[in-house]
């Protein structure tokens, strides 16, 4: 037999085997799904319905737990995820507020979507939860994480006496964050301004200054003083749907705000 022919045949044989092995390797390669750990989302839609205005459900996946709001009550559930597979539940502790009927119906549907989810699909700023039949049971969008250019109304303030309180009747406190590191608004009596520095989940206010108009009554004066003190105590921030939660270093709430529409 011709030696050249043997060498050529051997070369072809080796090439075919190598191609086969490469094909097997590519068939066994699994594309990793992006993890949900450390992400936060806001409900975009449930099958056949849109979120109730002012009651948007939220979720945050962190350290093996899903926390957030169903639009009415807060919840905390365990979760496990492997690749694109996910399992959430069982039901855990939650607040027990009563809400409008439409909000309660949405909360029930959202909770059901979480508990029946068996896989997820992440896109460009979206998260779809799918049930065991691969049917989408909830679509969510990424939670906005930037203060710059946002405006808020204050809902609750730490009064400095170990209590978080609502605002004085018929009063308004606002916060507007610009893109230059300044925040401004009204205390309910006076205009104020301050510098802010935000990085990740940390937030600091400094150089707080306000006009000196006399408040109409003592309650408004005390509220203004409590608010300005609360600003100086802020150490962290957390976005949750249309809410902004500002907290002290020890985790105590400083100010709770709602996004202005």
C-alpha positions in Angstrom: 0.0 0.0 0.0 1.2 3.5 -0.8 2.6 5.2 2.3 1.3 8.6 1.1 -2.2 7.1 0.9 -2.0 5.7 4.4 -0.9 9.1 5.8 -3.7 10.9 3.9 -6.3 8.5 5.1 -5.1 8.8 8.7 -5.2 12.6 8.5 -8.8 12.5 7.3 -9.8 10.0 10.0 -8.2 12.2 12.8 -9.9 15.3 11.3 -13.4 13.6 11.3 -12.9 12.5 14.9 -11.8 15.9 16.0 -14.8 17.5 14.3 -17.1 15.0 16.0 -15.6 15.7 19.5 -16.0 19.4 18.9 -19.6 18.9 17.9 -20.3 16.9 21.1 -18.6 19.6 23.2 -20.7 22.3 21.6 -23.9 20.2 22.1 -23.0 19.8 25.8 -22.3 23.5 26.3 -25.1 25.1 28.3 -25.5 28.9 28.2 -25.8 30.2 31.7 -28.9 32.2 32.4 -28.3 35.6 34.1 -28.9 35.3 37.8 -31.7 37.1 39.6 -29.7 37.4 42.8 -29.3 41.0 43.8 -31.8 42.3 41.3 -35.0 44.4 41.9 -38.1 44.5 39.7 -41.4 46.3 39.3 -44.5 44.6 37.9 -45.2 45.5 34.3 -48.2 43.2 33.7 -50.1 40.1 34.7 -51.9 38.0 32.1 -55.0 40.0 31.2 -54.4 43.0 33.5 -52.1 46.0 34.0 -50.9 47.2 37.4 -53.4 49.2 39.5 -52.2 52.8 39.5 -50.5 53.7 42.7 -50.3 50.1 43.9 -47.5 48.6 41.8 -46.1 45.2 43.1 -42.3 44.9 43.5 -39.8 42.2 44.1 -36.2 42.1 45.2 -34.1 38.9 45.1 -31.4 38.9 47.7 -29.7 36.3 49.9 -32.1 33.5 49.1 -35.2 35.6 49.8 -37.8 37.5 47.7 -39.0 40.6 49.4 -41.3 43.4 48.2 -44.8 44.5 48.0 -47.9 43.0 46.3 -49.3 46.5 45.9 -51.1 46.3 49.3 -48.9 44.4 51.7 -45.2 43.7 52.2 -44.0 40.1 52.0 -40.9 38.0 52.4 -40.5 34.5 50.8 -37.6 32.1 50.4 -36.5 31.2 46.8 -34.1 28.9 45.1 -32.7 29.3 41.6 -30.6 26.9 39.5 -29.8 28.3 36.0 -33.2 29.5 34.7 -35.2 27.3 37.1 -36.7 29.0 40.1 -39.0 28.1 43.0 -40.5 30.7 45.3 -42.2 30.0 48.6 -43.8 28.7 50.7 -45.8 31.7 52.0 -44.1 33.6 54.7 -44.7 36.6 56.9 -46.5 39.6 55.5 -48.3 42.7 56.7 -52.1 42.5 56.9 -53.4 45.8 55.5 -56.8 46.0 53.9 -56.8 47.7 50.5 -59.3 48.6 47.7 -60.9 45.6 46.0 -59.0 46.1 42.8 -55.7 46.2 44.7 -56.5 43.1 46.7 -57.4 41.2 43.5 -54.1 42.3 42.0 -52.2 41.2 45.1 -53.8 37.8 45.0 -53.0 37.3 41.3 -49.4 38.5 41.9 -48.8 36.2 44.8 -50.2 33.3 42.8 -47.7 34.2 40.0 -44.8 34.1 42.4 -45.8 30.8 43.9 -46.4 29.0 40.6 -43.2 30.3 38.9 -40.9 27.4 37.9 -38.6 29.2 35.5 -37.6 32.7 34.5 -36.5 34.5 31.3 -34.4 37.7 31.5 -34.3 40.1 28.6 -33.1 43.7 28.2 -34.4 45.2 31.4 -37.2 42.6 31.7 -37.9 39.5 33.7 -40.6 37.0 32.8 -41.8 34.4 35.3 -43.1 31.2 33.7 -45.1 28.3 35.2 -44.5 24.6 34.8 -46.2 24.7 31.4 -43.8 27.5 30.3 -46.6 30.0 30.2 -45.7 33.5 31.3 -47.5 34.3 34.6 -45.9 37.8 35.3 -43.7 40.3 33.4 -41.6 42.7 35.3 -39.2 45.6 34.4 -36.0 46.7 36.2 -36.4 48.9 39.1 -35.1 52.5 38.4 -32.0 53.0 40.6 -31.1 56.7 40.0 -32.0 59.7 42.1 -30.9 62.3 39.5 -33.8 64.0 37.8 -36.4 62.5 40.2 -39.0 64.2 42.3 -40.7 62.9 45.5 -43.3 63.6 48.1 -42.6 62.8 51.7 -45.0 60.3 53.4 -43.3 59.6 56.8 -40.5 61.1 58.9 -38.5 59.8 61.8 -39.4 62.4 64.5 -36.3 61.7 66.5 -38.3 60.3 69.4 -38.1 56.7 68.3 -41.2 57.0 66.1 -41.9 57.3 62.4 -44.9 59.6 61.9 -47.0 60.9 59.0 -47.2 64.5 58.0 -49.2 67.2 59.7 -52.7 67.4 58.1 -52.8 69.5 54.8 -49.0 69.9 54.8 -46.6 68.9 52.0 -42.8 68.1 52.1 -41.1 67.6 48.7 -37.7 66.5 47.5 -36.3 67.1 43.9 -32.9 65.7 43.0 -31.1 67.4 40.1 -28.2 66.0 38.0 -25.6 68.2 39.7 -25.7 66.7 43.2 -28.2 69.1 44.7 -31.6 68.4 46.3 -34.3 71.0 47.0 -37.9 71.3 48.0 -40.3 72.6 50.6 -40.4 71.6 54.3 -44.1 72.6 54.6 -43.0 76.0 55.9 -39.8 76.9 54.1 -37.7 76.2 51.0 -34.6 74.2 51.5 -31.5 73.0 49.6 -28.7 70.5 50.3 -25.9 68.6 48.6 -26.3 64.9 48.1 -23.9 62.1 47.2 -25.3 58.7 46.1 -23.3 55.6 45.3 -24.9 52.2 45.1 -27.2 52.0 48.1 -25.4 54.6 50.1 -26.7 58.2 50.3 -25.4 61.3 52.2 -26.8 64.8 52.5 -24.7 67.8 53.5 -24.8 71.6 53.6 -28.5 71.6 54.4 -29.9 75.2 54.4 -33.4 76.6 54.6 -35.2 79.9 54.4 -36.3 81.3 57.8 -40.0 82.0 57.3 -42.0 81.5 60.5 -44.3 78.4 60.4 -48.1 78.9 60.8 -48.1 76.8 64.0 -46.0 74.8 66.3 -46.8 71.4 64.7 -45.4 72.6 61.4 -42.4 74.0 63.0 -41.6 70.7 64.8 -42.3 68.8 61.6 -39.8 70.9 59.7 -37.1 70.5 62.4 -37.7 66.7 62.4 -37.4 66.5 58.6 -34.2 68.5 58.4 -32.7 66.3 61.2 -33.8 63.2 59.4 -32.0 64.2 56.2 -28.7 64.5 58.1 -29.2 61.0 59.6 -29.6 59.3 56.2 -27.0 56.6 55.3 -28.7 54.3 52.8 -31.4 54.3 50.2 -33.7 51.7 48.6 -36.0 52.1 45.7 -39.2 50.0 45.7 -41.6 50.7 42.9 -42.8 54.3 43.4 -41.4 54.4 47.0 -38.0 55.6 48.2 -36.9 54.4 51.6 -34.1 56.4 53.3 -32.6 54.8 56.4 -30.0 55.5 59.1 -26.8 53.5 59.5 -28.5 51.2 62.0 -31.4 50.5 59.7 -34.0 52.8 61.3 -36.1 54.6 58.9 -35.3 58.3 58.3 -37.8 59.3 55.6 -40.2 57.4 53.3 -41.2 59.1 50.0 -43.5 58.5 47.1 -42.5 59.4 43.5 -44.4 62.4 42.2 -46.4 61.8 39.1 
